[in-house]
Amino acid sequence: MRFVWTLVLAASLAVCLSGADKPRKKKSPKPPDIEVIESVAYRTDGEIALDGRIRNSGEKPIRGLVLVFDFMAPGRAVVTSQKGAIDEELLAPGDESVFRMKLNDPVRAVEYKISAVDGQGRDLSVAKAGPFFIE
């Protein structure tokens, strides 16, 4: 009887170990929600004018997209953050949008990065977010 239990134990152990050496399928990384295609900033009369294009590179539509601009001094220390909404209420997957904004000029800023939140305040991942130079 002891021999039978030893055989059962050895067989079950062999079955468990035979699947252990198979590579596991890894999930492909989630694409970023937003991609910055281009962005330009320049100073005009106490304001910074920001022009650019973005694309919804994610898999879901984005409602109420708000862009957040982190303005940085030399050494990349953030001086201030300002935000503005894009014109389109809904940005479908693959769609592009142009943004044109005028924000207060943070005098010491020389660069900026872009981040984004949706209409519900959730942070979105952004590809090619900068830093970009202020002209």
Secondary structure, 3 states (H helix, E strand, C coil): CHHHHHHHHHHHHHHHHHCCCCCCCCCCCCCCCEEEEEEEEEEECCEEEEEEEEEECCCCCEECCEEEEEEECCCCCEEEEEEEECCCCEECCCCEEEEEEEEECCCCCCEEEEEEECCCCCEECEECCCCEEEC
